[in-house]
């Protein structure tokens, strides 16, 4: 059984994909169709959620952020800290892990996700509750009234209430500055700017004698294309929901499969720096997480917070105490395995439960629509012909197959299971090409020909041919790196062709049926037939090629070049080599291997970007094709003739068909 068929959330999603075209094709009322579409959209969103494990840690001494020391032990040596070292105004860092074939973790991009306007109002209501002693209805008032009420209670408020008022004013300023960003995801940002913009907060020191109230409407919003620099981030941070980091991790260290995994680092817990906005963010994120890793300290802040949360809690994985993490990251050695096994299993279980709950609400919506159809006055529309029903059924099955193909794009092209025609992975193919390029340099034959008993003994014949400094190697290394974009493009093309070949075989029966049922309906070339044929013949996807990523610049090449350009090579006459090791065959082989590995690292980073770009482009085209397939009424009219839309089936007959579709889908899933 495949992983996709074994996952309950994926099965439920596939069930809705099969059901939706058939149900909406029977509905003529736009409001009813919208209700069904919205309920189905909630199911699809629930089933598409990435598994998320939250990290909830108590601050260390002097307000140190514990997660700052967790990333290197979890993701691998050399991984820079993804969160700042000191306590900040509460925000969430979501690290989206994607397993790839490689040896080290790499940050691919950093983006910001902003709060929506309803979320800002919910956060504001939480802060108003913390302030207290406000008139009834304050939570529903406009910002001018809310800030005026806060002014009245400022002087008599204690430090905790003044902290909430300060946060309230900051939230108002941020939503004004970030007005054109609100509700947007994936806004590009630099991680360094994020760390610099989140300055430490000490309410007891900051609040004394300072009134935080802004002039209402005094400052305008930033433009939607404004660069999120340090200064901009400092102003808009209270309106940011998440900082999202996409990180490629070695699949051997993180065997998390094609679903990936999000490590959601929550605002650090510190009883002296407690903020209402941070607690609201923590509760919101824990409601969506499948598991939570707790790193407690002397105050047991994480344990106490979980105890007072209402509702069902995520599965709790107890991590080491915070002083152990801050002293020695090795205390986390066993935690990665627990996250991959118990943590991801809990996430998948929670996702399946949320998806099933959304599907149950979808079924209830369908039943309500069926009841409304039964109460509709009886009409006598003509029944669909057998030919029309056959066309609609085939279009529905092609749409479901395109949905499954869309879900498989990343796994099939860039995932751990992606292979080329000869069975090797894209990364292995690129490494082979790089190795062949480096091995073909003319310096190696000259060096190897000058060996005597495995030691260089250059005579006059070779004196002018042997490189004595790294300069010849550096120029050829740069030439190989400049060819990486085209080499990556060839590898990605081969990966896409191999993936399309597998899906062409799978879609073979549907393709045969298409040319038996739909193609004969129109004589000669026809636009509708050409559009629909793209749902069973996938050659056009091989032509979807986004712009190639740029080759690494000169600074990146020099940083990656493994040899010191200011030092002579070991076999140079002036080298300090009294024992002769610098002239030995193994020295030549080691230098060649270092050059190969350095070029391969640059190539793997280049290939990761090229694969991501191609996956996104192919997925976008497939979704457009899915939308084309869903217009069944328009396609039937174009293929069978008849001009404007004909009346549909009788409401009562439509109700019985919808019930039958729903019952058959449930019965198939039970089998």
NUBATI-29315 format. One line per 8 residues: number of its first residue (from 1); for each residue x negated, y, z of C-alpha. Coordinates in Angstrom, 3 decimals, always signed. Each point is the difference from the previous one (the first is absolute). Layout:
N
NUM> X/Y/Z; ...;
# end
This chain:
671
1> +0.000/+0.000/+0.000; -1.427/+3.432/-0.931; -0.530/+2.731/+2.539; +2.636/+2.127/-1.696; +2.660/-2.737/+0.193; -0.929/-0.759/+3.638; +0.359/+3.604/+1.200; +3.642/+0.626/+1.064;
9> -0.254/+3.730/-0.778; -1.189/-0.710/-3.554; +2.777/-2.554/-0.499; +2.585/+2.511/+1.166; -1.437/+2.645/-2.311; +0.109/-2.398/-2.953; +3.627/-0.833/+0.892; +0.968/+3.681/-0.109;
17> -1.888/+0.473/-3.281; +2.081/-2.822/-1.488; +3.265/+1.275/+1.443; -0.195/+3.727/-0.656; +0.213/+0.096/-3.833; +2.961/-2.387/-0.035; +1.919/+1.900/+2.701; -0.565/+3.508/-1.370;
25> +0.910/-1.174/-3.519; +3.502/-0.860/+1.302; +0.564/+3.385/+1.669; +1.427/+3.011/-1.794; +0.378/+2.287/+3.018; -3.123/+2.139/+0.443; +0.431/+0.376/+3.773; +0.261/-3.770/+0.502;
33> -3.052/-0.586/-2.155; -1.951/+2.578/+2.019; +0.940/-1.729/+3.275; -1.269/-3.329/-1.350; -3.202/+1.554/-1.376; -0.780/+1.747/+3.302; +0.605/-3.167/+2.055; -2.160/-2.021/-2.400;
41> -2.725/+2.660/+0.176; -0.154/-0.386/+3.785; -0.516/-3.744/-0.406; -2.756/+0.483/-2.575; -1.779/+2.580/+2.155; +0.166/-2.259/+3.067; -1.352/-2.966/-1.981; -2.806/+2.114/-1.463;
49> -1.296/+1.297/+3.319; -3.645/-0.769/+0.624; -0.815/-1.970/+3.168; -1.037/+2.503/+2.686; -1.913/-0.609/+3.240; -0.127/+3.022/+2.323; -3.051/+0.893/+2.137; +0.980/+1.550/+3.344;
57> -2.946/+1.030/+2.186; -0.545/+1.951/+3.192; -2.557/+2.799/-0.268; -3.420/-0.504/+1.502; -1.958/+2.259/+2.287; +0.023/+3.676/-1.086; +2.942/-0.666/-2.348; -1.972/-2.263/-2.375;
65> +2.042/-1.631/-2.789; -0.503/-3.757/+0.390; +0.881/-0.841/-3.602; -3.033/+2.062/-1.098; -2.131/-2.969/+1.165; +2.305/-2.727/-1.374; -0.344/+0.409/-3.761; -3.574/-1.280/-0.452;
73> +0.577/-3.260/+1.980; +3.339/-0.601/-1.736; -0.844/+0.998/-3.583; -3.715/-0.743/-0.127; -3.375/+1.532/+0.740; -0.640/+3.272/-1.763; +3.662/+1.038/-0.073; +0.222/+3.602/+1.117;
81> +2.418/+0.898/+2.785; +3.434/+0.702/-1.452; +1.246/+1.977/+3.002; -1.676/+2.894/+1.834; -1.899/-0.581/+3.232; +2.015/+2.378/+2.192; +3.657/+0.239/+0.952; +2.013/+1.933/-2.584;
89> +3.490/+1.357/-0.476; +1.925/-3.227/-0.497; +0.035/-1.402/-3.505; -0.004/-3.465/-1.528; -2.754/-1.598/-2.121; +1.315/-2.836/-2.177; -2.868/-2.109/-1.410; +1.372/-1.999/-2.936;
97> -2.186/-3.095/-0.409; -0.281/-1.664/-3.407; -2.047/-3.216/-0.186; -2.433/-0.126/-2.932; -2.912/-2.151/-1.042; -2.954/+1.799/+1.523; -2.346/+0.182/+2.944; +0.822/+3.330/+1.647;
105> +2.947/+2.273/+0.732; +0.477/+3.102/-2.141; +2.305/+2.996/+0.497; +1.692/+0.581/-3.358; +2.040/+3.107/+0.774; +1.535/+2.084/+2.770; +3.434/+1.604/-0.224; +2.477/+1.772/+2.273;
113> +3.707/-0.819/+0.439; +2.153/+2.888/+1.228; +3.076/-0.098/+2.200; +3.382/+0.412/-1.640; +2.347/+2.772/+1.119; +2.269/-2.454/+1.923; -3.104/-1.393/+1.755; -1.095/+3.505/+1.021;
121> +3.450/+0.597/+1.507; -0.192/-3.287/+1.928; -3.461/+0.919/+1.296; +1.317/+3.446/+0.964; +2.882/-1.599/+1.930; -2.528/-2.115/+1.923; -2.005/+3.101/+0.966; +3.141/+1.883/+1.052;
129> +0.948/-2.914/+2.269; -3.461/+0.210/+1.583; +0.420/+3.755/+0.577; +3.421/-0.500/+1.645; +2.270/+2.640/+1.615; +1.280/+1.166/-3.402; +3.629/+0.722/-0.905; +2.131/-2.740/-1.518;
137> -0.329/-0.143/-3.787; -3.573/+1.330/-0.041; -1.142/-3.027/-2.018; +2.379/+0.974/-2.840; -0.889/+3.718/-0.033; -2.157/+1.681/-2.642; -3.682/+0.688/+0.583; +0.550/+3.662/+0.907;
145> +2.362/-0.942/+2.813; -2.198/-2.892/+1.183; -3.107/+2.183/+0.282; +1.956/+2.740/+1.783; +1.250/-2.529/+2.583; -3.576/-1.258/+0.480; -1.186/+3.584/+0.678; +2.489/+0.334/+2.841;
153> -1.286/-3.083/+1.843; -3.732/+0.476/-0.668; -0.940/+2.048/+3.072; +1.734/-2.336/+2.441; -1.140/-3.245/-1.620; -2.656/-2.289/+1.443; -3.023/-1.115/-2.061; +1.781/-3.076/-1.454;
161> +2.975/+2.072/-1.214; -2.310/+2.728/-1.332; -1.867/-2.699/-1.913; +3.285/-1.065/-1.627; +0.808/+3.641/-0.858; -3.479/+0.414/-1.479; +0.549/-3.112/-2.148; +3.407/+1.297/-1.035;
169> -1.514/+3.277/-1.238; -2.790/-1.904/-1.805; +2.583/-2.235/-1.674; +1.908/+3.059/-1.210; -3.133/+1.620/-1.429; -1.073/-3.250/-1.662; +3.349/-0.643/-1.699; -0.079/+3.576/-1.363;
177> -3.547/-0.353/-1.362; +0.654/-3.543/-1.320; +3.485/+0.666/-1.399; -0.932/-1.098/-3.537; -1.759/-3.140/+1.316; +2.817/-1.297/+2.228; +1.096/-3.542/-0.845; -2.961/-0.577/-2.335;
185> -2.265/-3.024/+0.216; -3.463/-0.639/-1.445; -1.175/+3.642/+0.104; -3.800/-0.231/-0.558; -2.174/+1.039/+2.943; -3.640/-0.336/+1.068; -0.598/-2.078/+3.131; -2.735/+2.393/+1.146;
193> +2.441/+2.914/-0.155; +2.520/-1.986/+2.067; -2.534/-0.647/+2.768; -1.151/+3.618/+0.048; +3.522/+1.415/+0.050; +1.284/-2.030/+2.964; -1.504/+1.917/+2.880; +0.178/-1.267/+3.628;
201> +3.018/+1.105/+2.014; +0.006/+0.777/+3.703; +3.397/+1.302/+0.899; -0.846/+1.066/+3.552; -2.714/+2.304/-1.311; +1.716/+1.102/-3.209; +3.402/+0.936/+1.375; -1.028/+2.363/+2.793;
209> +0.947/+3.578/-0.777; +0.642/-0.629/-3.707; +3.425/+0.339/-1.590; +0.050/-2.131/-3.156; +3.051/+1.460/-1.733; -0.404/+0.937/-3.673; +1.899/+2.627/-1.910; +2.886/-1.861/-1.629;
217> -0.469/+0.041/-3.772; -3.243/+2.006/+0.226; -2.163/-2.543/-1.921; +0.809/-1.556/-3.341; -0.636/-3.566/-1.200; -3.080/-1.280/-1.764; +0.315/-0.937/-3.663; +0.805/-3.639/-0.782;
225> -3.386/-0.397/-1.711; -1.918/+1.659/+2.849; -3.244/-1.797/+0.864; +0.335/-1.492/+3.487; -3.227/+1.460/+1.340; -0.930/+0.144/+3.668; +1.682/+3.387/+0.512; +3.214/-1.074/-1.734;
233> +0.136/-3.277/+1.918; -0.432/+1.843/+3.285; +3.231/+1.915/-0.714; +2.140/-2.830/-1.412; -1.117/-2.902/+2.214; +3.127/-0.066/+2.219; +2.047/-0.639/-3.190; -2.149/-2.983/-1.055;
241> +1.383/-3.446/+0.769; -2.986/-2.114/-1.006; -3.510/+0.109/-1.367; -0.134/-3.019/-2.332; -3.342/-1.625/-0.859; -0.196/-2.642/-2.747; -2.855/-2.370/+0.875; -1.284/-3.008/-1.956;
249> -1.181/-2.733/+2.372; -1.798/-3.306/-0.723; +2.620/-2.725/-0.402; -2.229/-2.436/+1.897; +0.118/+2.184/+3.121; +3.649/+0.984/-0.473; +1.984/-2.985/-1.415; +3.286/+1.937/-0.076;
257> +1.182/-0.969/-3.488; +1.672/+2.130/-2.626; +2.294/+1.761/+2.496; -2.953/+1.849/+1.498; +0.221/+1.460/+3.495; +0.296/+3.459/+1.557; -1.885/+0.792/+3.206; +1.978/+2.921/+1.424;
265> -2.097/+1.927/+2.529; +2.426/+1.835/+2.302; -0.735/+3.223/+1.923; -2.300/-0.745/+2.903; +1.603/-0.328/+3.448; -1.212/+2.426/+2.648; +2.169/+0.856/+2.991; -1.602/+3.440/+0.306;
273> +0.598/+0.859/-3.661; +3.464/-1.480/-0.516; +1.922/+1.669/-2.843; +3.619/-0.438/-1.048; -0.776/-0.087/-3.710; -2.613/-2.743/+0.463; +2.379/-2.163/+2.027; +2.709/+0.481/-2.627;
281> -2.431/-1.132/-2.710; -1.050/-3.026/+2.069; +3.591/-1.124/+0.546; +0.857/+0.494/-3.702; -3.021/-2.005/-1.178; +0.488/-2.822/+2.533; +3.587/-0.406/-1.213; -1.374/-0.876/-3.467;
289> -3.041/-2.070/+1.092; +0.030/-3.777/+0.238; -2.725/-0.175/+2.655; -1.943/+2.357/+2.243; -3.558/-0.337/+1.326; -0.344/+1.607/+3.448; -3.330/+1.270/+1.337; +0.674/+1.091/+3.570;
297> -2.074/+1.899/+2.516; +0.152/+0.550/+3.749; +3.394/+1.731/-0.217; +1.593/-2.791/-2.095; +1.572/+2.674/-2.214; +0.789/-2.365/-2.888; +1.691/-2.548/+2.253; +2.065/+2.688/+1.730;
305> +1.096/+1.555/-3.292; +1.144/-3.353/-1.427; +1.913/-0.751/+3.217; +2.109/+3.135/-0.314; +0.768/-0.311/-3.723; +3.603/-0.985/-0.795; +0.993/-2.776/-2.405; -1.991/-2.914/-1.362;
313> -3.765/+0.392/+0.248; -2.501/-1.269/-2.589; -2.191/-2.973/+0.877; -2.728/+1.155/+2.395; -3.652/-1.045/-0.556; -2.087/+0.861/+3.062; -3.348/+1.501/-0.958; -3.000/+0.572/+2.265;
321> -0.015/+2.877/+2.495; -0.997/+3.367/-1.423; -3.257/+0.247/+1.952; -1.168/-3.242/-1.646; +0.808/+1.345/-3.468; -1.795/+3.275/+0.672; -3.024/-1.813/+1.455; -0.273/-2.898/-2.464;
329> +1.982/-0.431/-3.213; -0.774/-3.725/+0.171; +2.921/-0.306/+2.419; +2.203/+0.122/-3.106; -1.641/-2.994/-1.686; +2.996/-2.288/+0.527; +2.660/+2.640/-0.592; -0.234/-0.050/-3.796;
337> +0.965/-3.684/-0.092; +3.002/+0.629/+2.256; +1.157/+2.867/-2.209; -0.334/-2.116/-3.179; +1.892/-2.953/+1.481; +2.402/+0.877/+2.813; +0.258/+3.671/-0.996; +0.789/-0.523/-3.663;
345> +2.329/-2.912/+0.752; +1.957/+2.234/+2.397; +0.130/+2.740/-2.647; +1.349/-2.356/-2.652; +2.603/-1.320/+2.448; +1.097/+3.546/+0.892; +0.151/+0.953/-3.688; +2.137/-3.045/-0.740;
353> +2.371/+0.933/+2.844; +0.330/+3.608/-1.165; +0.515/-1.137/-3.592; +2.654/-2.508/+1.035; +1.769/+2.690/+2.042; -0.063/+2.349/-3.012; +1.294/-2.804/-2.214; +2.862/-0.651/+2.435;
361> +0.949/+3.681/-0.258; -0.268/-0.321/-3.788; +2.436/-2.953/+0.109; +2.386/+2.019/+2.163; -0.143/+2.865/-2.509; +0.739/-2.432/-2.839; +2.934/-1.453/+1.961; +1.419/+3.482/+0.575;
369> -0.255/+0.738/-3.720; +1.693/-3.330/-0.758; +2.826/+0.894/+2.404; +0.399/+3.383/-1.723; +0.131/-1.705/-3.400; +2.730/-2.354/+1.256; +2.098/+3.004/+1.023; -0.421/+1.715/-3.386;
377> +3.200/-0.015/-2.134; -0.060/-2.852/-2.462; -1.149/+0.851/-3.504; -0.296/-2.110/-3.070; -3.380/+0.661/-1.601; -1.223/-2.406/-2.647; -2.241/-2.833/+1.185; -3.620/-0.005/-1.052;
385> -0.798/-2.328/-2.888; -2.203/-3.080/+0.591; -2.691/+1.675/-2.081; +0.063/+3.126/+2.185; -0.160/-2.074/+3.188; -2.977/-1.933/-1.389; -1.811/+3.262/-0.813; +0.686/+1.451/+3.474;
393> -1.132/-3.192/+1.720; -3.243/-0.110/-1.990; -0.749/+3.681/+0.669; +0.527/-0.587/+3.726; -2.429/-2.941/+0.057; -2.602/+1.934/-2.007; +0.330/+2.891/+2.477; -0.573/-2.344/+2.949;
401> -3.108/-1.436/-1.685; -1.332/+3.523/-0.622; +0.534/+0.766/+3.691; -2.060/-3.052/+0.968; -2.670/+1.003/-2.528; -0.125/+3.518/+1.464; -0.535/-1.452/+3.481; -2.852/-2.140/-1.362;
409> -1.951/+2.795/-1.746; -2.471/+0.756/+2.793; -0.517/-3.630/+1.003; -0.429/-1.167/-3.604; -2.318/+2.770/-1.228; -1.909/+1.278/+3.055; +0.772/-2.467/+2.787; -2.160/-2.816/+1.338;
417> +1.650/-2.437/-2.444; -0.691/+2.081/-3.140; -2.124/-1.864/-2.553; -1.209/+0.483/-3.559; +0.419/-2.514/-2.804; -3.092/-1.980/+1.099; +1.275/-0.263/+3.593; -2.340/+2.496/+1.690;
425> +1.204/+3.061/+1.924; -0.308/+3.543/-1.413; -2.639/+0.840/+2.620; -2.029/-3.098/-0.851; +0.172/+0.850/-3.726; -1.272/+3.531/+0.620; -2.812/-1.269/+2.243; -1.073/-2.431/-2.752;
433> -0.103/+2.819/-2.547; -2.052/+2.236/+2.308; -2.415/-2.828/+0.769; -0.514/-0.668/-3.721; -0.618/+3.708/-0.688; -2.654/+0.306/+2.711; -1.678/-3.287/-0.910; -0.299/+1.222/-3.629;
441> -2.286/+2.925/+0.898; -3.362/-0.316/-1.860; -2.046/+0.597/+3.150; +0.748/-3.501/+1.318; -1.627/-1.924/-2.905; -3.071/+2.213/+0.299; -0.271/-0.633/+3.727; +0.630/-3.742/-0.261;
449> -2.510/-0.369/-2.848; -2.682/+1.599/+2.150; +0.372/-2.628/+2.764; -2.880/-2.358/+0.749; +0.799/-2.660/+2.577; +3.080/+2.037/+1.025; -2.094/+3.141/+0.587; -0.297/+3.028/-2.288;
457> -3.411/+0.220/-1.629; +0.429/+2.702/-2.633; -2.703/+0.344/-2.565; -0.508/+2.484/-2.764; +2.716/-1.694/-2.026; +2.677/+0.876/+2.570; -1.323/+3.141/+1.620; +2.179/+2.313/-2.091;
465> +3.117/-2.188/+0.269; +0.306/-0.516/+3.754; +2.115/+2.600/+1.858; -1.927/+1.543/+2.850; +2.734/+2.332/+1.342; +3.794/-0.438/+0.351; +0.674/+2.573/-2.738; +0.506/-2.528/-2.886;
473> +2.326/-2.028/+2.201; +1.912/+3.122/+1.048; +0.696/+1.064/-3.598; +1.239/-3.472/-0.949; +2.030/-0.249/+3.230; +1.689/+3.294/-0.923; +0.728/-1.300/-3.512; +1.712/-3.113/+1.404;
481> +2.106/+2.089/+2.403; +1.102/+2.333/-2.813; +1.327/-3.037/-1.884; +2.074/-1.165/+3.000; +3.310/+1.722/-0.997; +0.068/-1.787/-3.370; -1.076/-3.302/+1.569; +2.730/+0.328/+2.652;
489> +2.532/+0.769/-2.720; -0.936/-3.204/-1.851; +0.309/-2.044/+3.209; +3.382/+1.569/+0.849; +1.215/-0.623/-3.564; -0.960/-3.658/+0.343; +1.743/-0.268/+3.394; +3.190/+1.537/-1.422;
497> -0.066/-2.281/-3.046; -0.440/-3.086/+2.209; +2.893/+1.106/+2.229; +2.251/+0.736/-2.999; -0.841/-3.400/-1.468; +1.255/-1.731/+3.170; +3.214/+2.012/+0.035; +0.594/-0.585/-3.729;
505> -0.011/-3.740/+0.670; +2.420/+0.436/+2.912; +2.340/+2.199/-2.090; -0.078/-2.419/-2.957; +3.550/-1.427/+0.535; +1.464/+3.495/+0.391; -1.785/+1.114/-3.167; +1.472/-2.925/-1.944;
513> +3.481/+0.762/+1.319; -0.426/+3.699/-0.856; -0.673/-0.782/-3.661; +2.924/-2.416/-0.054; +2.582/+2.229/+1.727; -0.931/+3.685/-0.416; -2.283/+0.377/-3.030; +2.545/-1.413/-2.524;
521> +2.610/+2.601/+1.057; -1.673/+2.719/-2.090; -1.297/-0.236/-3.555; -3.460/+1.382/-0.645; -1.972/+2.272/+2.343; +2.099/+1.354/+2.855; -0.986/+2.342/+2.822; +2.067/-1.804/+2.659;
529> -1.418/-3.411/-0.910; -3.524/+1.464/-0.037; +0.475/+1.502/+3.467; +1.399/-3.210/+1.483; -2.626/-2.194/-1.683; -2.639/+1.706/+2.157; +1.572/-1.828/+2.965; -1.114/-3.402/-1.364;
537> -3.022/+0.890/-2.140; -2.725/+1.672/+2.037; -2.678/+0.855/-2.541; +0.853/+3.698/+0.283; -1.182/-0.008/+3.626; -3.546/-0.782/-1.160; -0.023/+3.470/-1.626; +0.785/+1.777/+3.287;
545> -3.378/+1.531/+0.801; -0.360/+2.975/+2.353; -2.993/+2.313/-0.236; -3.292/-1.678/+0.910; -1.508/+1.041/+3.357; -3.090/+2.173/-0.314; -3.411/-1.560/+0.465; -1.784/+0.734/+3.302;
553> -1.756/+3.350/+0.000; -3.758/+0.502/+0.269; +0.079/+0.389/+3.788; +1.896/-3.282/+0.458; -2.420/-1.805/-2.321; -3.054/+1.310/+1.843; +1.563/-0.946/+3.337; +0.636/-3.547/-1.239;
561> -3.407/-0.498/-1.672; -1.822/-2.393/+2.372; -3.596/+1.071/-0.714; -1.739/+3.062/+1.402; -0.797/+2.161/-3.077; -2.903/+1.672/+1.852; -1.866/-3.245/+0.746; -2.022/-2.137/-2.393;
569> +1.145/-3.547/-0.657; -1.675/-2.712/+2.154; -2.277/-1.236/-2.791; -1.385/+3.462/-0.796; -3.770/+0.301/+0.371; +0.314/+2.546/+2.791; +2.511/-2.022/+2.017; -1.046/-1.227/+3.445;
577> +0.013/-3.707/-0.749; -3.105/-1.640/+1.349; +1.759/-3.357/+0.279; +1.360/+0.014/-3.531; +3.642/-0.411/+0.969; +1.033/+3.015/-2.047; -1.285/-1.720/-3.160; +1.722/-3.308/+0.682;
585> +2.829/-1.389/-2.161; +2.410/+0.207/+2.980; -0.525/+3.773/+0.191; +1.046/+0.351/-3.648; +3.033/-2.209/+0.571; +0.984/+1.938/+3.141; -0.159/+3.378/-1.750; +2.038/-1.329/-2.919;
593> +2.606/-1.390/+2.400; +0.238/+3.320/+1.877; +0.619/+1.838/-3.266; +2.692/-2.514/-0.975; +1.780/+0.246/+3.370; -0.088/+3.825/-0.009; +1.495/+0.151/-3.503; +2.606/-2.595/+0.969;
601> +1.142/+2.049/+2.986; +0.571/+3.039/-2.204; +1.734/-2.239/-2.513; +2.352/-1.502/+2.587; +1.063/+3.456/+1.170; +0.551/+1.041/-3.619; +1.962/-3.174/-0.752; +2.236/+0.438/+3.068;
609> +1.079/+3.421/-1.273; +0.527/-1.272/-3.555; +2.112/-2.957/+1.214; +2.114/+2.254/+2.215; +0.651/+2.416/-2.867; +0.959/-2.804/-2.382; +2.287/-1.672/+2.579; +1.855/+3.255/+0.616;
617> +0.378/+0.707/-3.729; +1.263/-3.517/-0.831; +2.374/-0.016/+2.967; +1.418/+3.382/-1.071; +0.643/-1.235/-3.552; +1.647/-3.188/+1.271; +2.331/+1.991/+2.241; +1.027/+2.154/-2.956;
625> +0.739/-3.180/-1.943; +2.057/-1.286/+2.943; +2.083/+3.181/-0.098; +0.555/-0.521/-3.720; +1.196/-3.570/+0.599; +2.523/+1.144/+2.626; +2.091/+2.028/-2.490; +1.988/-3.092/-0.954;
633> +3.127/+1.871/-1.147; -1.933/+2.200/-2.432; -1.939/-2.970/-1.383; +3.162/-2.078/-0.498; +1.688/+2.846/-1.879; -3.098/+0.523/-2.163; -0.345/-3.724/-0.780; +3.664/-0.966/-0.426;
641> +1.321/+3.303/-1.350; +3.161/+1.746/+1.113; -1.154/+3.577/+0.522; +1.029/+1.349/+3.415; +0.257/-2.223/+3.031; +3.000/-2.303/+0.070; +2.035/-0.443/+3.178; -1.531/-2.510/+2.374;
649> +1.606/-3.043/+1.509; +2.965/+0.373/+2.311; -0.984/+1.142/+3.525; +1.329/-3.213/+1.561; -1.878/-2.132/-2.530; -3.153/+2.054/+0.663; +0.464/-0.585/+3.737; +0.180/-3.779/-0.518;
657> -3.136/+0.027/-2.196; -1.919/+2.073/+2.527; +1.022/-2.368/+2.797; -1.081/-2.942/-2.142; -3.384/+1.640/-0.732; -0.530/+0.660/+3.712; +0.979/-3.519/+1.073; -2.157/-1.655/-2.667;
665> -3.026/+2.129/+0.954; +0.387/-0.958/+3.655; +0.454/-3.685/-0.877; -3.110/-0.019/-2.220; -2.080/+1.523/+2.793; +1.230/-2.610/+2.496; -1.200/-2.754/-2.325;
# end
